[in-house]
Structure formats: structure tokens, C-alpha cells
């Protein structure tokens, strides 16, 4: 345990369900288990750049059993404002990383828990190396694309939301003899799309890992309708590109903002098949809402283990779930190995065995 007396915790990147459950677990373990003080840093690394600092003491009394039911994060978060390339009003950039490090020192922190996705973890690790920060990370992203862990906080709830959307779309699709396209999140990987598609009885699932042709999808629509079914469900991940390989989305702040592949497919497939097609973009509903039981459980286990890693002096690590156990892995290896859907893996094989079209054959 060494000289640890005060630790910090922050959430970074996009929000998701389960973050407050992580905070609750970390607070309980740090305060009750080790008699440490734990400071919550607001708005991710931005809270350490502000003067005065945006941080507050987190107490067990403030983290009772109601808090783990809440979506989002009570500390706030940000998925912009990289301190190494912080945007300026004139369109330029500046390096504010030392301000973050100085803020960490000013708070008198002995270690930091960062809850974030692969991008946030890469930034936090760079800050830790530059400033000598004792860092432990916890994986969170609805995309579930963080390497070396089977589960990331927020993923299970996002899949549940997408599955429930399919459950709601199916009856109206059948009533009106329509093809329903559901566009789900998935910036770089198709984990949500393929999991929810299988669970929700989709006929077609399109993910960025598997190239598709419109003709293959059109053939599936015609095959289903010719064999007596009067509706069809299609799930597509937002990162799927157009048939000619172009990204579908819009530019905002110099970055591509995904969204629109569902409408692209709807227009193309309607013209090819004559089917009546409707498109639903699920969007941020997948991030919000109360975390489901599995996300609460994983969040609690991750929060406890992160604090225990600090007590053991094991830094530059990320908490992970592997082989039905909570473990920890080198942060550098996590950042270097993002996790996409295995095109020959068991989930894809299951989809094919169920007769689901993945667009490639």
C-alpha cells in the first residue's frame, strides 16, 4: 500500500451506462477498504486544466445503492479537447498536457484511475509517462472494441437497447409488410450490431469487418419475401461504408461523425427491390438509460480491482474481464491491440448458421 493517501478518479470519452457503478465501487473500496481519500475529477482531463481545479471529495455517503442505477456519469466527461492538441478559438492547437500534470500535483494525488475507451487510455498513458503519474485504467465503451478484455463497461446495456429496438420494430414491420433498417452505433467495430442482430432475430446484419454488396442484400430481401415472410429486419453498424468504400457521415470539428449508412442502404435497396423500407437510427439511446445487471456487476468488480491494483503498487495496467475472472493487463498492449469482430469467430459462425445474411454471400 506504500504511502498512498489520496487518489483521483475520472471518466473520459463518451458516456455510457455503468460509469456511476464504477465510481461507487471505487469509492467504497478506497474509503472502507484502505481509509484513503478519493477525489472525483470533473469533465475528464478538462477538470485538471481548469483553475481553480474542478474536483471534489467523494464520500461513501454520497454513493449509496441508488447511484449505480443511474446512467451517464455524475462527474461529467468529454470526448474532445485532447490536452496534447487542445483546440484554440482561432482554429489552431496548443499543448496543455503540463497543465493536467500540474493539476494532478496540485490535488496531492498519489494515483489516478481513468475510466475510458482506447483513445482516452492512450492520452492518459501518455500523460502518466510524461508526468510520473501512477495510473490504472478501467475499460468503458459501448463499442466493446478495447483489446485484451472480453467486456467493456456500457456494452451490454447498449446491446440490450438495440435488441429492444428490434423487438419493437418487428411487429410494425409485419403489420405494414415493410423492411426495417436499424442503424446502431459502432465507430470502428460491429460488436453491437452482430450481437443485437442475432438476439433480435435480424435477417441481415452488416458490420465494418465484413465487406458487403447491395446485390447480396437485395437477393436476401427477395428470397425472404418469396418464401412467405412479409417483413425483414436489417441491422447495420454506423461505421459500415457505402458499397464503393466511402465513409458515410459528416465532418464536424475536423472529424468524421458517423451516421447515415441506414438511409443510404434504404434508398439503394428500395430502388433495387421495390420494397417499402423504413430506417431507424438508434443513436445515443444506446449510451443512456439505466445500466443492466451485467454492466452493474462488471462495473463493481472493475472498480474494486482498480483500487486493489493501486494498493499493490501495480500501475500502467488496465482492469479486464477474461475467462470468467477479473484480471489486469499491460496498458501498452491494450492500446496497441484494439478488438474487432472476428470474421471467423463463434459469433459470426452462429449468425451464418442461423441463415442471417452478412452481405458477403
Secondary structure, DSSP 8 states (H G I E B T S, - for coil): -TT--EEEEEE-SS--TTHHHHHHHHHHIIIIIH--EEEEETTTTHHHHSSS--EEE--GGGS-TTGGG--S-TT---S---GGGEE-TTS-EE--HHHHHHHHHHTT-SEEEEEE-HHHHHHHHHHHHHHT--EEEEEB-TT---TT-S--BTHHHHHHHHHHHHHHHHHHHHHHT-EEEEEE--SS--HHHHHHHHHTT-SEEE-TTS---HHHHHHHHHHHHHTT---EEEEEETT---TTS---EEEETTEEEE--HHHHHHHHHHHHH---EEEEE-GGGGT-S---HHHHHHHHHHHHHHHHHHHTT--SEEEEEETTEEEEEEHHHHHH------TTSHHHHHHHHTT-B-S--
